[in-house]
Amino acid sequence: MSVDRSSWQPGVRVVVRRRLAEGGFSDVLGDVVESTDAHVVVRTRRGDVTVPAGEIALGKRVPPAPMPRPRRDR
């Protein structure tokens, strides 16, 4: 199954479900840094994640992250 990544330009927020070598899946959520025919690089909260095209099971654009809530003083 091929995922249409043509609209995945840098700055677009996406979620990518990738196949893991040991079996199963893992989700990568964040902003696209780079998207080529060979891979996509997603900037997550933990850093940049490169997902090879062959590991992408599903993927789609998602809305921007919600604004952080203000801290409440107790």
Biopython code that builds the backbone (N, CA, C, O; Angstrom):
import numpy as np
from Bio.PDB.StructureBuilder import StructureBuilder

atoms = [
    (1, "MET", "N", (0.854, -1.186, 0.000)),
    (1, "MET", "CA", (0.000, 0.000, 0.000)),
    (1, "MET", "C", (0.892, 1.239, 0.000)),
    (1, "MET", "O", (1.845, 1.330, 0.774)),
    (2, "SER", "N", (0.580, 2.164, -0.853)),
    (2, "SER", "CA", (1.362, 3.384, -0.961)),
    (2, "SER", "C", (0.604, 4.552, -0.336)),
    (2, "SER", "O", (-0.602, 4.696, -0.532)),
    (3, "VAL", "N", (1.315, 5.374, 0.409)),
    (3, "VAL", "CA", (0.727, 6.548, 1.050)),
    (3, "VAL", "C", (1.043, 7.761, 0.190)),
    (3, "VAL", "O", (2.195, 7.967, -0.194)),
    (4, "ASP", "N", (0.037, 8.563, -0.115)),
    (4, "ASP", "CA", (0.242, 9.780, -0.909)),
    (4, "ASP", "C", (0.856, 10.854, -0.017)),
    (4, "ASP", "O", (0.181, 11.423, 0.842)),
    (5, "ARG", "N", (2.143, 11.125, -0.230)),
    (5, "ARG", "CA", (2.856, 12.114, 0.575)),
    (5, "ARG", "C", (3.074, 13.413, -0.185)),
    (5, "ARG", "O", (3.885, 14.241, 0.230)),
    (6, "SER", "N", (2.364, 13.604, -1.292)),
    (6, "SER", "CA", (2.582, 14.783, -2.136)),
    (6, "SER", "C", (2.269, 16.094, -1.412)),
    (6, "SER", "O", (2.844, 17.127, -1.758)),
    (7, "SER", "N", (1.383, 16.083, -0.426)),
    (7, "SER", "CA", (1.033, 17.318, 0.292)),
    (7, "SER", "C", (1.855, 17.501, 1.561)),
    (7, "SER", "O", (1.617, 18.442, 2.318)),
    (8, "TRP", "N", (2.812, 16.624, 1.802)),
    (8, "TRP", "CA", (3.632, 16.693, 3.012)),
    (8, "TRP", "C", (4.815, 17.608, 2.784)),
    (8, "TRP", "O", (5.934, 17.142, 2.567)),
    (9, "GLN", "N", (4.578, 18.894, 2.831)),
    (9, "GLN", "CA", (5.630, 19.893, 2.686)),
    (9, "GLN", "C", (6.206, 20.212, 4.059)),
    (9, "GLN", "O", (5.544, 19.971, 5.068)),
    (10, "PRO", "N", (7.429, 20.750, 4.125)),
    (10, "PRO", "CA", (7.991, 21.122, 5.420)),
    (10, "PRO", "C", (7.045, 22.040, 6.208)),
    (10, "PRO", "O", (6.473, 22.985, 5.666)),
    (11, "GLY", "N", (6.901, 21.732, 7.499)),
    (11, "GLY", "CA", (6.027, 22.511, 8.369)),
    (11, "GLY", "C", (4.655, 21.909, 8.563)),
    (11, "GLY", "O", (3.950, 22.288, 9.498)),
    (12, "VAL", "N", (4.251, 20.977, 7.705)),
    (12, "VAL", "CA", (2.940, 20.330, 7.817)),
    (12, "VAL", "C", (2.991, 19.306, 8.948)),
    (12, "VAL", "O", (3.960, 18.555, 9.057)),
    (13, "ARG", "N", (1.968, 19.268, 9.783)),
    (13, "ARG", "CA", (1.906, 18.310, 10.896)),
    (13, "ARG", "C", (1.282, 17.014, 10.395)),
    (13, "ARG", "O", (0.227, 17.028, 9.761)),
    (14, "VAL", "N", (1.942, 15.893, 10.684)),
    (14, "VAL", "CA", (1.485, 14.585, 10.212)),
    (14, "VAL", "C", (1.598, 13.552, 11.326)),
    (14, "VAL", "O", (2.292, 13.749, 12.323)),
    (15, "VAL", "N", (0.894, 12.450, 11.122)),
    (15, "VAL", "CA", (1.104, 11.250, 11.919)),
    (15, "VAL", "C", (1.436, 10.142, 10.924)),
    (15, "VAL", "O", (0.746, 9.962, 9.920)),
    (16, "VAL", "N", (2.506, 9.403, 11.222)),
    (16, "VAL", "CA", (2.970, 8.331, 10.350)),
    (16, "VAL", "C", (2.978, 7.040, 11.160)),
    (16, "VAL", "O", (3.590, 6.974, 12.226)),
    (17, "ARG", "N", (2.298, 6.016, 10.653)),
    (17, "ARG", "CA", (2.354, 4.691, 11.281)),
    (17, "ARG", "C", (3.401, 3.892, 10.527)),
    (17, "ARG", "O", (3.269, 3.641, 9.329)),
    (18, "ARG", "N", (4.455, 3.491, 11.254)),
    (18, "ARG", "CA", (5.558, 2.775, 10.620)),
    (18, "ARG", "C", (5.590, 1.328, 11.080)),
    (18, "ARG", "O", (5.246, 1.012, 12.219)),
    (19, "ARG", "N", (6.017, 0.441, 10.158)),
    (19, "ARG", "CA", (6.195, -0.970, 10.487)),
    (19, "ARG", "C", (7.532, -1.128, 11.211)),
    (19, "ARG", "O", (8.543, -0.575, 10.776)),
    (20, "LEU", "N", (7.541, -1.868, 12.294)),
    (20, "LEU", "CA", (8.771, -2.131, 13.037)),
    (20, "LEU", "C", (9.383, -3.443, 12.558)),
    (20, "LEU", "O", (8.658, -4.380, 12.221)),
    (21, "ALA", "N", (10.711, -3.516, 12.524)),
    (21, "ALA", "CA", (11.409, -4.710, 12.048)),
    (21, "ALA", "C", (11.063, -5.941, 12.890)),
    (21, "ALA", "O", (10.973, -7.049, 12.362)),
    (22, "GLU", "N", (10.868, -5.748, 14.195)),
    (22, "GLU", "CA", (10.555, -6.870, 15.079)),
    (22, "GLU", "C", (9.073, -7.238, 15.065)),
    (22, "GLU", "O", (8.644, -8.123, 15.806)),
    (23, "GLY", "N", (8.299, -6.567, 14.231)),
    (23, "GLY", "CA", (6.863, -6.801, 14.137)),
    (23, "GLY", "C", (6.102, -5.711, 14.861)),
    (23, "GLY", "O", (6.622, -5.100, 15.794)),
    (24, "GLY", "N", (4.899, -5.468, 14.447)),
    (24, "GLY", "CA", (4.084, -4.424, 15.054)),
    (24, "GLY", "C", (4.290, -3.082, 14.374)),
    (24, "GLY", "O", (4.916, -2.979, 13.319)),
    (25, "PHE", "N", (3.748, -2.071, 15.007)),
    (25, "PHE", "CA", (3.768, -0.724, 14.446)),
    (25, "PHE", "C", (4.123, 0.299, 15.521)),
    (25, "PHE", "O", (4.028, 0.023, 16.717)),
    (26, "SER", "N", (4.534, 1.485, 15.072)),
    (26, "SER", "CA", (4.813, 2.609, 15.957)),
    (26, "SER", "C", (4.363, 3.880, 15.249)),
    (26, "SER", "O", (4.516, 4.002, 14.033)),
    (27, "ASP", "N", (3.813, 4.820, 15.997)),
    (27, "ASP", "CA", (3.368, 6.082, 15.409)),
    (27, "ASP", "C", (4.393, 7.175, 15.639)),
    (27, "ASP", "O", (5.012, 7.254, 16.700)),
    (28, "VAL", "N", (4.563, 8.022, 14.626)),
    (28, "VAL", "CA", (5.440, 9.184, 14.698)),
    (28, "VAL", "C", (4.562, 10.405, 14.432)),
    (28, "VAL", "O", (3.946, 10.500, 13.371)),
    (29, "LEU", "N", (4.496, 11.341, 15.385)),
    (29, "LEU", "CA", (3.647, 12.520, 15.279)),
    (29, "LEU", "C", (4.502, 13.769, 15.369)),
    (29, "LEU", "O", (5.291, 13.925, 16.302)),
    (30, "GLY", "N", (4.346, 14.665, 14.391)),
    (30, "GLY", "CA", (5.091, 15.915, 14.442)),
    (30, "GLY", "C", (5.047, 16.649, 13.121)),
    (30, "GLY", "O", (4.206, 16.369, 12.267)),
    (31, "ASP", "N", (5.969, 17.599, 12.956)),
    (31, "ASP", "CA", (6.030, 18.443, 11.764)),
    (31, "ASP", "C", (7.042, 17.891, 10.771)),
    (31, "ASP", "O", (8.139, 17.478, 11.149)),
    (32, "VAL", "N", (6.665, 17.888, 9.505)),
    (32, "VAL", "CA", (7.556, 17.416, 8.448)),
    (32, "VAL", "C", (8.735, 18.378, 8.312)),
    (32, "VAL", "O", (8.558, 19.593, 8.220)),
    (33, "VAL", "N", (9.930, 17.814, 8.302)),
    (33, "VAL", "CA", (11.149, 18.570, 8.061)),
    (33, "VAL", "C", (11.563, 18.371, 6.598)),
    (33, "VAL", "O", (11.994, 19.309, 5.929)),
    (34, "GLU", "N", (11.422, 17.125, 6.117)),
    (34, "GLU", "CA", (11.811, 16.782, 4.755)),
    (34, "GLU", "C", (10.980, 15.590, 4.301)),
    (34, "GLU", "O", (10.722, 14.671, 5.078)),
    (35, "SER", "N", (10.564, 15.609, 3.036)),
    (35, "SER", "CA", (9.830, 14.494, 2.465)),
    (35, "SER", "C", (10.359, 14.232, 1.059)),
    (35, "SER", "O", (10.277, 15.091, 0.181)),
    (36, "THR", "N", (10.907, 13.023, 0.859)),
    (36, "THR", "CA", (11.423, 12.624, -0.448)),
    (36, "THR", "C", (10.773, 11.302, -0.831)),
    (36, "THR", "O", (9.981, 10.746, -0.070)),
    (37, "ASP", "N", (11.111, 10.803, -2.011)),
    (37, "ASP", "CA", (10.603, 9.490, -2.421)),
    (37, "ASP", "C", (11.148, 8.387, -1.524)),
    (37, "ASP", "O", (10.510, 7.345, -1.373)),
    (38, "ALA", "N", (12.320, 8.599, -0.927)),
    (38, "ALA", "CA", (12.990, 7.572, -0.145)),
    (38, "ALA", "C", (12.612, 7.572, 1.335)),
    (38, "ALA", "O", (12.661, 6.526, 1.982)),
    (39, "HIS", "N", (12.235, 8.735, 1.880)),
    (39, "HIS", "CA", (11.966, 8.826, 3.315)),
    (39, "HIS", "C", (11.218, 10.108, 3.655)),
    (39, "HIS", "O", (11.038, 10.995, 2.821)),
    (40, "VAL", "N", (10.789, 10.171, 4.909)),
    (40, "VAL", "CA", (10.225, 11.404, 5.460)),
    (40, "VAL", "C", (10.901, 11.637, 6.812)),
    (40, "VAL", "O", (11.112, 10.699, 7.581)),
    (41, "VAL", "N", (11.236, 12.895, 7.090)),
    (41, "VAL", "CA", (11.817, 13.266, 8.382)),
    (41, "VAL", "C", (10.768, 14.075, 9.120)),
    (41, "VAL", "O", (10.279, 15.085, 8.613)),
    (42, "VAL", "N", (10.420, 13.622, 10.334)),
    (42, "VAL", "CA", (9.385, 14.262, 11.143)),
    (42, "VAL", "C", (10.031, 14.775, 12.428)),
    (42, "VAL", "O", (10.733, 14.027, 13.109)),
    (43, "ARG", "N", (9.802, 16.036, 12.761)),
    (43, "ARG", "CA", (10.308, 16.620, 13.999)),
    (43, "ARG", "C", (9.275, 16.386, 15.088)),
    (43, "ARG", "O", (8.204, 16.994, 15.077)),
    (44, "THR", "N", (9.596, 15.503, 16.029)),
    (44, "THR", "CA", (8.709, 15.181, 17.151)),
    (44, "THR", "C", (9.173, 15.950, 18.384)),
    (44, "THR", "O", (10.159, 16.685, 18.327)),
    (45, "ARG", "N", (8.467, 15.782, 19.492)),
    (45, "ARG", "CA", (8.888, 16.419, 20.747)),
    (45, "ARG", "C", (10.236, 15.905, 21.216)),
    (45, "ARG", "O", (10.948, 16.596, 21.946)),
    (46, "ARG", "N", (10.589, 14.705, 20.803)),
    (46, "ARG", "CA", (11.850, 14.085, 21.242)),
    (46, "ARG", "C", (12.979, 14.244, 20.241)),
    (46, "ARG", "O", (14.090, 13.775, 20.486)),
    (47, "GLY", "N", (12.713, 14.897, 19.119)),
    (47, "GLY", "CA", (13.756, 15.078, 18.110)),
    (47, "GLY", "C", (13.302, 14.622, 16.736)),
    (47, "GLY", "O", (12.156, 14.208, 16.557)),
    (48, "ASP", "N", (14.197, 14.698, 15.772)),
    (48, "ASP", "CA", (13.877, 14.327, 14.400)),
    (48, "ASP", "C", (13.901, 12.814, 14.233)),
    (48, "ASP", "O", (14.799, 12.135, 14.731)),
    (49, "VAL", "N", (12.894, 12.291, 13.520)),
    (49, "VAL", "CA", (12.788, 10.861, 13.247)),
    (49, "VAL", "C", (12.724, 10.687, 11.734)),
    (49, "VAL", "O", (11.867, 11.270, 11.070)),
    (50, "THR", "N", (13.637, 9.879, 11.191)),
    (50, "THR", "CA", (13.635, 9.564, 9.770)),
    (50, "THR", "C", (12.922, 8.237, 9.574)),
    (50, "THR", "O", (13.301, 7.227, 10.166)),
    (51, "VAL", "N", (11.878, 8.242, 8.732)),
    (51, "VAL", "CA", (11.115, 7.034, 8.451)),
    (51, "VAL", "C", (11.315, 6.687, 6.975)),
    (51, "VAL", "O", (10.864, 7.427, 6.100)),
    (52, "PRO", "N", (11.992, 5.560, 6.690)),
    (52, "PRO", "CA", (12.148, 5.143, 5.301)),
    (52, "PRO", "C", (10.783, 4.859, 4.664)),
    (52, "PRO", "O", (9.868, 4.384, 5.338)),
    (53, "ALA", "N", (10.650, 5.147, 3.380)),
    (53, "ALA", "CA", (9.372, 4.983, 2.673)),
    (53, "ALA", "C", (8.836, 3.556, 2.799)),
    (53, "ALA", "O", (7.625, 3.359, 2.893)),
    (54, "GLY", "N", (9.711, 2.578, 2.801)),
    (54, "GLY", "CA", (9.284, 1.185, 2.891)),
    (54, "GLY", "C", (8.675, 0.805, 4.232)),
    (54, "GLY", "O", (7.995, -0.216, 4.328)),
    (55, "GLU", "N", (8.903, 1.597, 5.259)),
    (55, "GLU", "CA", (8.348, 1.323, 6.587)),
    (55, "GLU", "C", (7.015, 2.021, 6.827)),
    (55, "GLU", "O", (6.351, 1.739, 7.825)),
    (56, "ILE", "N", (6.606, 2.924, 5.938)),
    (56, "ILE", "CA", (5.371, 3.686, 6.139)),
    (56, "ILE", "C", (4.164, 2.825, 5.779)),
    (56, "ILE", "O", (3.969, 2.462, 4.619)),
    (57, "ALA", "N", (3.355, 2.503, 6.796)),
    (57, "ALA", "CA", (2.134, 1.727, 6.580)),
    (57, "ALA", "C", (0.956, 2.648, 6.290)),
    (57, "ALA", "O", (0.161, 2.382, 5.389)),
    (58, "LEU", "N", (0.846, 3.728, 7.051)),
    (58, "LEU", "CA", (-0.215, 4.721, 6.903)),
    (58, "LEU", "C", (0.357, 6.084, 7.248)),
    (58, "LEU", "O", (1.385, 6.186, 7.917)),
    (59, "GLY", "N", (-0.302, 7.112, 6.795)),
    (59, "GLY", "CA", (0.103, 8.457, 7.158)),
    (59, "GLY", "C", (-0.939, 9.463, 6.721)),
    (59, "GLY", "O", (-1.614, 9.278, 5.708)),
    (60, "LYS", "N", (-1.064, 10.534, 7.495)),
    (60, "LYS", "CA", (-2.014, 11.580, 7.110)),
    (60, "LYS", "C", (-1.642, 12.888, 7.778)),
    (60, "LYS", "O", (-0.927, 12.921, 8.780)),
    (61, "ARG", "N", (-2.147, 13.963, 7.195)),
    (61, "ARG", "CA", (-2.004, 15.288, 7.806)),
    (61, "ARG", "C", (-2.941, 15.361, 8.997)),
    (61, "ARG", "O", (-4.020, 14.769, 8.989)),
    (62, "VAL", "N", (-2.520, 16.094, 10.025)),
    (62, "VAL", "CA", (-3.350, 16.278, 11.215)),
    (62, "VAL", "C", (-3.364, 17.760, 11.567)),
    (62, "VAL", "O", (-2.494, 18.505, 11.116)),
    (63, "PRO", "N", (-4.342, 18.205, 12.368)),
    (63, "PRO", "CA", (-4.410, 19.621, 12.751)),
    (63, "PRO", "C", (-3.199, 20.036, 13.584)),
    (63, "PRO", "O", (-2.520, 19.186, 14.161)),
    (64, "PRO", "N", (-2.930, 21.331, 13.647)),
    (64, "PRO", "CA", (-1.823, 21.819, 14.478)),
    (64, "PRO", "C", (-2.000, 21.405, 15.934)),
    (64, "PRO", "O", (-3.115, 21.155, 16.393)),
    (65, "ALA", "N", (-0.894, 21.338, 16.644)),
    (65, "ALA", "CA", (-0.934, 20.986, 18.068)),
    (65, "ALA", "C", (-1.705, 22.052, 18.840)),
    (65, "ALA", "O", (-1.631, 23.232, 18.498)),
    (66, "PRO", "N", (-2.444, 21.656, 19.876)),
    (66, "PRO", "CA", (-3.159, 22.658, 20.676)),
    (66, "PRO", "C", (-2.170, 23.541, 21.428)),
    (66, "PRO", "O", (-1.044, 23.136, 21.719)),
    (67, "MET", "N", (-2.613, 24.743, 21.730)),
    (67, "MET", "CA", (-1.791, 25.674, 22.496)),
    (67, "MET", "C", (-1.643, 25.133, 23.910)),
    (67, "MET", "O", (-2.587, 24.546, 24.439)),
    (68, "PRO", "N", (-0.476, 25.317, 24.541)),
    (68, "PRO", "CA", (-0.318, 24.858, 25.918)),
    (68, "PRO", "C", (-1.251, 25.606, 26.853)),
    (68, "PRO", "O", (-1.518, 26.794, 26.672)),
    (69, "ARG", "N", (-1.736, 24.898, 27.841)),
    (69, "ARG", "CA", (-2.608, 25.526, 28.828)),
    (69, "ARG", "C", (-1.782, 26.377, 29.780)),
    (69, "ARG", "O", (-0.646, 26.025, 30.101)),
    (70, "PRO", "N", (-2.341, 27.492, 30.233)),
    (70, "PRO", "CA", (-1.603, 28.303, 31.209)),
    (70, "PRO", "C", (-1.487, 27.545, 32.527)),
    (70, "PRO", "O", (-2.367, 26.765, 32.890)),
    (71, "ARG", "N", (-0.392, 27.787, 33.232)),
    (71, "ARG", "CA", (-0.180, 27.155, 34.528)),
    (71, "ARG", "C", (-1.129, 27.751, 35.551)),
    (71, "ARG", "O", (-1.384, 28.955, 35.566)),
    (72, "ARG", "N", (-1.632, 26.900, 36.384)),
    (72, "ARG", "CA", (-2.485, 27.353, 37.489)),
    (72, "ARG", "C", (-1.668, 27.372, 38.758)),
    (72, "ARG", "O", (-1.041, 26.374, 39.113)),
    (73, "ASP", "N", (-1.670, 28.487, 39.439)),
    (73, "ASP", "CA", (-0.991, 28.566, 40.740)),
    (73, "ASP", "C", (-1.929, 28.038, 41.802)),
    (73, "ASP", "O", (-3.128, 28.317, 41.789)),
    (74, "ARG", "N", (-1.380, 27.288, 42.702)),
    (74, "ARG", "CA", (-2.215, 26.710, 43.771)),
    (74, "ARG", "C", (-2.051, 27.465, 45.038)),
    (74, "ARG", "O", (-2.674, 27.125, 46.044)),
]
sb = StructureBuilder()
sb.init_structure("model")
sb.init_model(0)
sb.init_chain("A")
sb.init_seg("    ")
for serial, (resi, resn, name, xyz) in enumerate(atoms, 1):
    if name == "N":
        sb.init_residue(resn, " ", resi, " ")
    sb.init_atom(name, np.array(xyz, "f"), 0.0, 1.0, " ", f" {name:<3s}", serial, name[0])
structure = sb.get_structure()
